[in-house]
Structures are given as structure tokens and as C-alpha cells.
Amino acid sequence: MNQHEFNKNHDHPGQNNPMDLLLDETWLRQAVESEELVGGNIGAGLNWGSAFGDLMLTGELLGRLTTLRISLNKEVRLLINDWNLGTATKIAVKTARERILEKLRLPTPKVRQHIVMILGRDELYGEEFISNREVLRESLEILLTPQDWETIAVVAADSLKQQIIHQAIGEKLSA
């Protein structure tokens, strides 16, 4: 359902800018109800579910959340690059980023509490990225559990295994 169809079914006078609707909690709740009626997910971005009201995503906080996600992705890439995993580095970074996004989309209460605290620290958001690597590493420790690291390791190992098998079979055929 687009904004025009929604407005035909719901009374929201004076809201001609679609971005204004994102700040209207009533409109957002009705949009979620509309999704439930059609049995689909029409949303985009992070899914904070019932915690949306707690976070109160204003434009500034949404920008900060995006900055945090990008900074965490950069930090996990730097961390994994330092481990010299060779050809498995790329898939390890990709998997870690997927896990981070999953944790940000569906945060546990502990993760949610940490994110809200980080979003409230004004001194972290003066640049394009968060440059405080200590804060980013602490955040990675909270977001990525030992099980997540196990998943990252398994995916990287499987990728390396497939590469070795492919090379070995390729060498046999060309010899």
C-alpha cells in the first residue's frame, strides 16, 4: 500500500510529505496493521517491533543507527583482516556483517539497551564514521556471541574447503 492509498483509507490531513509520516506514530502503527492484513512485510530498514516506541527513531537517531551499523561493519572488516585468513577473509567478513545486521534488526534486550546507550553518546557522531575503536570493539563483543563467531568460522572454513577441492579437481583434470 502506498501513501496515497493509505491516505484514502485513513484520515491524516495536512501530511503531504511522506517523510512526515515516518514521525507519526499513529500512521506507523496503522501501516503495520495494514501489513498484517495482507500477510506481508512491506517495511524496509530495521525491525524493532514493539521496541520502536522505546527507541523513538527520529531522523537524527536513524542517522546515528546507520552510522553505527556502517562503523561496526568497517570495524569487523578490519578485525578479520588482521587475522590473515587468506581467501576465507571475504566470506568471513560477509558472514559477520550479516550477523551484525541480524542483531540490529532483531536485538535482544541486552543488545537493545547497549544500542540505545551508544546512540545517546553525542561525542561519537561528529564524523562520517565512529572513530572510537574501543567503543566499536565493545559493541562487537555484545552483538556477536560465541555462537555467531562459530558460524563465521564454519562458513569461512567451508568456503576454504570448497576452494581447495575445486583447485585439486581442476589440477587433476588439467594434468
Disulfide bonds with the S-S distance in Angstrom:
none
